[in-house]
Amino acid sequence: MKTKRIITLAMALVIPLALLAQHSYTAEEVSKMAIEHNISVRTADNQISQASETRKDTYNAFLPKVSASAIGFAADKHLLDLNLGLASYSALKNGVTAGVSVMQPIYAGGRISNGYKLSKYGEDAARIQKDISIRQVAYNAQRYFWQVIDCKEAIRTLDVSDSLLNKLHIDVSSAIKAGLKNRNDLLKVELEQNKNESAHIKLNNALKQSLSLLAQYIGKPQTLIDISSPIEIGKQPNLYTMEVSPSDKVEQRPEYKLLKKNIDISQTNLNIEKGKSLPTLSVGASYSYDNFFDKNNLSGAVFVTLSVPISNLWEGGHNEKKASLQLQNAMETLQDNRELLAIDIQKAHDDVIEAWQQIKVCIKSITQAEENLRLNTNTYRAGTTTMSDMLDAQAALQNAKNEYIQAYAAYQLCIVDYKNKTE
């Protein structure tokens, strides 16, 4: 007996401590933590860093190319051995030479500047892609958040139904003992209780899975997170304020910016292909040292190189044509998607209004279901309504509340979706 009391006391101390360790997160906190933790955002950061390194590497093409070389040799006999009859001459048994050269491109048909421009566009595209990833991560975090809320509120609604059924079970049991009701009514109540028990099992499991998904997404242990529900069942939220014209918001969309950047990239690729048919001009200087005949020699030189790709004048035309068609495709894709993005924004706008109106309908259904339950309860007590009718009325109220919860969550997600597409 003493052991049981110790265990009970220990549990009484541990459970509150575990609850204190939990933090109740809001929707905004969940989105922020998901953006900080999610792998797709970290991957986008790495892609930006990779693009930045590519840009820095491409910049080196503007700088002079410096090279150095050195050669030394030692032979077992002279490499130069002349016998002139009365005299002989031998040399080159060992030697050394070293030199350094510098080459600076002056003109390369714009290929160097366009290559650097292309690397900058790649970095810009990586940053835009990160913005898209952040918006998607924030939306998914909200979706997981409202899945948890949906489960918790459904459980709370089920608890209310359980209380009503328990009270009804007591009333019917008393009525049976008094001979006012038959046992069939009690069995119907117990069947509804069994349904609720089954629903509790499913909802608790769904809540556990939803919390696990959310915890993994925001980078927190499941045991340390909780979600506070902002839902007040039966209350109409304010309609989110929105601008009417979707066309004004299209150019703010990161998807549109990415398509525009694709045009810049295609135009630059075309310029690079054209540059391949243009001459290349470079200037350079070299300085060398050698000692082959037991004498130190130093020499320097400056030079100019001009390279004209004659064969590319007819070979490069095909690549230029391909690049030109690629540019045309990019421009047409932008125009087509501009219209689709405007339609998408308008749909997001309309979805917010529709979801808000659905909440109004759900509130009306709750009011009517409550009145229906009240009437059926009174008529059942008066003996003019069957138990089945009253249980159906109770189930209708429970369904109306669940539909309100789902409509409220859908409304909040529609707002997030609209913000993602217009801000």
KEMI-368229 format. One line per 4 residues: number of its first residue (from 0); their letters; for each residue x, y, z of C-alpha. Coordinates in nm, 2 decimals. Last residue first. Layout:
NUM = A = X/Y/Z  ...;
This chain:
422 = ETKN = 0.32/3.94/-5.07  0.05/3.84/-5.33  0.08/3.46/-5.38  0.21/3.36/-5.04;
418 = KYDV = -0.04/3.59/-4.87  -0.32/3.42/-5.06  -0.20/3.07/-4.96  -0.18/3.18/-4.60;
414 = ICLQ = -0.53/3.32/-4.61  -0.66/3.00/-4.78  -0.49/2.80/-4.50  -0.68/3.00/-4.24;
410 = YAAY = -1.01/2.94/-4.42  -0.95/2.57/-4.45  -0.88/2.55/-4.07  -1.21/2.74/-4.00;
406 = AQIY = -1.40/2.51/-4.25  -1.26/2.20/-4.08  -1.36/2.32/-3.74  -1.71/2.43/-3.86;
402 = ENKA = -1.76/2.09/-4.02  -1.67/1.92/-3.69  -1.92/2.14/-3.51  -2.20/2.05/-3.76;
398 = NQLA = -2.11/1.68/-3.73  -2.15/1.69/-3.35  -2.48/1.87/-3.39  -2.60/1.61/-3.64;
394 = AQAD = -2.49/1.33/-3.41  -2.70/1.48/-3.13  -3.00/1.50/-3.35  -2.95/1.14/-3.47;
390 = LMDS = -2.94/1.04/-3.10  -3.27/1.21/-3.04  -3.43/1.06/-3.34  -3.31/0.71/-3.25;
386 = MTTT = -3.44/0.75/-2.89  -3.79/0.79/-3.03  -3.99/1.11/-3.00  -4.34/1.17/-2.84;
382 = GARY = -4.25/1.03/-2.50  -4.24/1.37/-2.32  -3.88/1.31/-2.24  -3.82/1.23/-2.61;
378 = TNTN = -4.01/1.55/-2.70  -3.79/1.77/-2.49  -3.47/1.60/-2.61  -3.58/1.62/-2.97;
374 = LRLN = -3.66/2.00/-2.94  -3.32/2.07/-2.78  -3.14/1.86/-3.03  -3.31/2.04/-3.32;
370 = EEAQ = -3.22/2.38/-3.16  -2.86/2.28/-3.13  -2.86/2.15/-3.49  -3.01/2.48/-3.62;
366 = TISK = -2.75/2.69/-3.44  -2.47/2.46/-3.56  -2.59/2.46/-3.92  -2.60/2.84/-3.92;
362 = ICVK = -2.25/2.85/-3.79  -2.15/2.61/-4.06  -2.30/2.83/-4.33  -2.11/3.13/-4.20;
358 = IQQW = -1.79/2.92/-4.20  -1.85/2.83/-4.56  -1.87/3.20/-4.64  -1.52/3.25/-4.51;
354 = AEIV = -1.40/2.96/-4.71  -1.56/3.11/-5.03  -1.41/3.45/-4.96  -1.06/3.31/-4.91;
350 = DDHA = -1.10/3.08/-5.22  -1.19/3.38/-5.43  -0.87/3.56/-5.36  -0.66/3.24/-5.41;
346 = KQID = -0.85/3.19/-5.74  -0.77/3.55/-5.84  -0.40/3.49/-5.76  -0.40/3.17/-5.97;
342 = IALL = -0.57/3.34/-6.26  -0.30/3.61/-6.25  -0.03/3.34/-6.23  -0.19/3.17/-6.54;
338 = ERND = -0.18/3.50/-6.74  0.18/3.56/-6.65  0.25/3.19/-6.72  0.17/3.23/-7.09;
334 = QLTE = 0.37/3.55/-7.12  0.67/3.41/-6.94  0.66/3.09/-7.14  0.65/3.29/-7.47;
330 = MANQ = 0.96/3.48/-7.37  1.15/3.17/-7.26  1.05/2.99/-7.59  1.19/3.28/-7.79;
326 = LQLS = 1.51/3.27/-7.60  1.55/2.90/-7.66  1.48/2.96/-8.03  1.76/3.22/-8.04;
322 = AKKE = 2.00/2.98/-7.86  1.92/2.71/-8.12  1.98/2.96/-8.40  2.31/3.07/-8.25;
318 = NHGG = 2.42/2.71/-8.22  2.34/2.65/-8.59  2.52/2.96/-8.70  2.84/2.86/-8.51;
314 = EWLN = 2.95/2.63/-8.79  2.94/2.89/-9.07  3.14/3.17/-8.91  3.29/2.91/-8.67;
310 = SIPV = 3.53/2.81/-8.95  3.70/3.15/-8.94  3.77/3.16/-8.57  4.00/3.46/-8.57;
306 = SLTV = 4.28/3.46/-8.31  4.49/3.77/-8.24  4.79/3.74/-8.02  5.01/4.03/-7.90;
302 = FVAG = 5.36/3.99/-7.76  5.61/4.13/-7.51  5.95/3.97/-7.45  6.21/3.93/-7.19;
298 = SLNN = 6.56/3.76/-7.18  6.81/3.66/-6.92  7.11/3.44/-6.99  7.35/3.29/-6.74;
294 = KDFF = 7.66/3.12/-6.89  7.78/2.77/-6.85  7.66/2.68/-7.19  7.30/2.58/-7.11;
290 = NDYS = 7.20/2.84/-6.85  6.86/2.98/-6.90  6.64/3.26/-6.76  6.30/3.38/-6.89;
286 = YSAG = 6.06/3.67/-6.89  5.73/3.68/-7.07  5.47/3.94/-7.16  5.12/3.92/-7.30;
282 = VSLT = 4.85/4.09/-7.50  4.52/3.92/-7.60  4.27/3.96/-7.88  4.00/3.71/-7.97;
278 = PLSK = 3.80/3.73/-8.29  3.42/3.70/-8.31  3.23/3.38/-8.40  3.22/3.25/-8.04;
274 = GKEI = 3.07/3.59/-7.94  2.75/3.50/-8.12  2.71/3.19/-7.90  2.78/3.40/-7.59;
270 = NLNT = 2.52/3.66/-7.69  2.26/3.38/-7.73  2.35/3.24/-7.38  2.30/3.59/-7.24;
266 = QSID = 1.96/3.62/-7.40  1.86/3.28/-7.25  1.98/3.38/-6.91  1.80/3.71/-6.92;
262 = INKK = 1.48/3.52/-7.03  1.52/3.27/-6.74  1.55/3.57/-6.51  1.20/3.67/-6.62;
258 = LLKY = 1.07/3.32/-6.55  1.23/3.33/-6.20  1.07/3.67/-6.13  0.73/3.53/-6.23;
254 = EPRQ = 0.77/3.24/-5.99  0.89/3.48/-5.72  0.55/3.65/-5.75  0.58/4.03/-5.72;
250 = EVKD = 0.52/4.07/-6.10  0.18/3.91/-6.07  0.05/4.13/-5.79  -0.09/4.41/-6.01;
246 = SPSV = -0.27/4.15/-6.23  -0.47/4.02/-5.92  -0.68/4.33/-5.89  -0.91/4.31/-5.58;
242 = EMTY = -0.69/4.38/-5.29  -0.76/4.17/-4.98  -0.88/4.23/-4.62  -0.93/3.90/-4.44;
238 = LNPQ = -1.30/3.86/-4.34  -1.33/3.87/-3.97  -1.40/3.54/-3.79  -1.75/3.41/-3.73;
234 = KGIE = -1.78/3.24/-3.39  -1.96/2.91/-3.35  -1.67/2.71/-3.22  -1.40/2.94/-3.08;
230 = IPSS = -1.09/2.83/-3.25  -0.74/2.97/-3.15  -0.62/2.62/-3.05  -0.29/2.62/-2.86;
226 = IDIL = -0.05/2.36/-3.00  0.19/2.16/-2.79  0.56/2.08/-2.82  0.82/1.92/-2.60;
222 = TQPK = 0.72/1.55/-2.63  0.73/1.57/-3.01  1.09/1.66/-3.01  1.15/1.99/-3.20;
218 = GIYQ = 1.29/2.05/-3.55  1.00/2.24/-3.70  0.91/1.97/-3.96  0.98/1.68/-3.73;
214 = ALLS = 0.76/1.83/-3.46  0.48/1.89/-3.71  0.49/1.54/-3.84  0.50/1.39/-3.49;
210 = LSQK = 0.21/1.61/-3.38  0.01/1.50/-3.68  0.08/1.13/-3.60  -0.02/1.17/-3.23;
206 = LANN = -0.33/1.36/-3.33  -0.43/1.09/-3.58  -0.38/0.82/-3.31  -0.59/1.02/-3.06;
202 = LKIH = -0.85/1.07/-3.33  -0.87/0.70/-3.43  -0.90/0.58/-3.06  -1.15/0.86/-2.98;
198 = ASEN = -1.37/0.76/-3.28  -1.39/0.40/-3.15  -1.50/0.53/-2.81  -1.75/0.75/-2.97;
194 = KNQE = -1.90/0.46/-3.17  -1.91/0.26/-2.85  -2.10/0.54/-2.68  -2.34/0.55/-2.97;
190 = LEVK = -2.40/0.17/-2.92  -2.45/0.23/-2.55  -2.72/0.49/-2.62  -2.90/0.25/-2.85;
186 = LLDN = -2.87/-0.03/-2.59  -3.04/0.20/-2.34  -3.33/0.27/-2.57  -3.38/-0.10/-2.63;
182 = RNKL = -3.40/-0.16/-2.25  -3.75/-0.01/-2.23  -3.85/0.32/-2.08  -4.09/0.43/-1.81;
178 = GAKI = -4.06/0.12/-1.59  -3.90/0.31/-1.30  -3.58/0.10/-1.34  -3.59/0.18/-1.71;
174 = ASSV = -3.63/0.55/-1.65  -3.33/0.55/-1.42  -3.12/0.37/-1.68  -3.24/0.62/-1.94;
170 = DIHL = -3.14/0.92/-1.73  -2.79/0.77/-1.65  -2.73/0.68/-2.01  -2.84/1.03/-2.12;
166 = KNLL = -2.59/1.18/-1.88  -2.32/0.96/-2.02  -2.43/1.04/-2.37  -2.42/1.41/-2.31;
162 = SDSV = -2.08/1.39/-2.16  -1.95/1.17/-2.44  -2.08/1.43/-2.70  -1.88/1.70/-2.52;
158 = DLTR = -1.57/1.48/-2.52  -1.63/1.42/-2.90  -1.63/1.80/-2.96  -1.30/1.82/-2.77;
154 = IAEK = -1.16/1.53/-2.97  -1.26/1.70/-3.29  -1.10/2.02/-3.16  -0.77/1.84/-3.10;
150 = CDIV = -0.77/1.66/-3.43  -0.85/1.98/-3.63  -0.59/2.18/-3.44  -0.32/1.92/-3.52;
146 = QWFY = -0.42/1.93/-3.89  -0.41/2.31/-3.86  -0.05/2.31/-3.76  0.05/2.05/-4.02;
142 = RQAN = -0.10/2.28/-4.29  0.06/2.59/-4.14  0.40/2.42/-4.16  0.33/2.32/-4.52;
138 = YAVQ = 0.25/2.68/-4.60  0.56/2.81/-4.44  0.77/2.55/-4.62  0.62/2.65/-4.95;
134 = RISI = 0.69/3.02/-4.90  1.04/2.95/-4.79  1.11/2.73/-5.09  0.98/2.99/-5.33;
130 = DKQI = 1.21/3.25/-5.17  1.50/3.01/-5.19  1.43/2.97/-5.56  1.45/3.35/-5.60;
126 = RAAD = 1.79/3.34/-5.43  1.91/3.06/-5.66  1.79/3.26/-5.97  1.99/3.56/-5.86;
122 = EGYK = 2.30/3.34/-5.83  2.25/3.20/-6.17  2.19/3.55/-6.31  2.53/3.64/-6.16;
118 = SLKY = 2.69/3.34/-6.33  2.54/3.45/-6.67  2.68/3.80/-6.63  3.03/3.65/-6.57;
114 = GNSI = 2.99/3.44/-6.89  2.86/3.75/-7.07  3.17/3.95/-6.97  3.40/3.67/-7.07;
110 = RGGA = 3.23/3.58/-7.40  3.20/3.94/-7.51  3.38/3.86/-7.84  3.70/3.79/-7.65;
106 = YIPQ = 3.87/4.13/-7.63  4.16/4.24/-7.42  4.27/3.90/-7.26  4.58/3.94/-7.05;
102 = MVSV = 4.86/3.68/-7.07  5.15/3.68/-6.83  5.46/3.46/-6.87  5.72/3.32/-6.63;
98 = GATV = 6.04/3.14/-6.72  6.30/2.89/-6.62  6.59/2.71/-6.79  6.86/2.48/-6.66;
94 = GNKL = 7.15/2.29/-6.80  7.37/1.98/-6.80  7.59/1.81/-7.05  7.51/2.07/-7.31;
90 = ASYS = 7.86/2.12/-7.45  8.15/1.97/-7.64  8.38/2.12/-7.90  8.66/1.96/-8.09;
86 = ALGL = 8.96/2.10/-8.27  9.20/2.01/-8.54  8.95/1.78/-8.70  8.63/1.96/-8.63;
82 = NLDL = 8.48/1.71/-8.38  8.16/1.84/-8.24  7.99/1.70/-7.93  7.65/1.86/-7.83;
78 = LHKD = 7.46/1.63/-7.59  7.76/1.60/-7.37  7.77/1.28/-7.18  7.58/1.12/-6.88;
74 = AAFG = 7.32/1.39/-6.91  7.19/1.64/-6.64  6.86/1.83/-6.70  6.67/2.12/-6.57;
70 = IASA = 6.33/2.26/-6.67  6.13/2.54/-6.51  5.78/2.68/-6.58  5.56/2.97/-6.47;
66 = SVKP = 5.21/3.08/-6.56  5.00/3.39/-6.51  4.66/3.44/-6.67  4.56/3.80/-6.64;
62 = LFAN = 4.23/3.88/-6.47  3.89/3.91/-6.64  3.85/3.52/-6.64  3.88/3.53/-6.27;
58 = YTDK = 3.53/3.67/-6.24  3.40/3.33/-6.34  3.53/3.18/-6.01  3.36/3.44/-5.81;
54 = RTES = 3.03/3.38/-5.99  3.07/3.00/-5.95  3.14/3.05/-5.57  2.82/3.26/-5.55;
50 = AQSI = 2.62/2.99/-5.73  2.74/2.73/-5.48  2.66/2.96/-5.19  2.31/3.01/-5.33;
46 = QNDA = 2.27/2.64/-5.38  2.37/2.58/-5.02  2.11/2.83/-4.89  1.85/2.65/-5.11;
42 = TRVS = 1.95/2.32/-4.94  1.91/2.48/-4.60  1.56/2.60/-4.70  1.47/2.25/-4.83;
38 = INHE = 1.61/2.09/-4.51  1.36/2.26/-4.28  1.49/2.41/-3.96  1.48/2.79/-3.97;
34 = IAMK = 1.18/2.80/-4.21  1.00/2.55/-3.99  1.07/2.75/-3.68  0.92/3.07/-3.83;
30 = SVEE = 0.61/2.88/-3.96  0.55/2.72/-3.62  0.60/3.05/-3.44  0.34/3.22/-3.66;
26 = ATYS = 0.08/2.94/-3.61  0.12/2.96/-3.23  0.33/2.72/-3.02  0.26/2.59/-2.67;
22 = HQAL = 0.58/2.49/-2.51  0.61/2.16/-2.32  0.85/2.14/-2.03  0.57/2.25/-1.79;
18 = LALP = 0.37/1.95/-1.90  0.66/1.72/-1.83  0.70/1.88/-1.48  0.32/1.84/-1.42;
14 = IVLA = 0.35/1.46/-1.51  0.65/1.40/-1.30  0.52/1.52/-0.96  0.19/1.34/-0.96;
10 = MALT = 0.36/1.04/-1.11  0.60/1.03/-0.81  0.31/1.07/-0.56  0.12/0.78/-0.72;
6 = IIRK = 0.43/0.56/-0.71  0.49/0.65/-0.34  0.13/0.58/-0.26  0.15/0.24/-0.44;
2 = TKM = 0.46/0.15/-0.24  0.29/0.23/0.09  0.00/0.00/0.00;
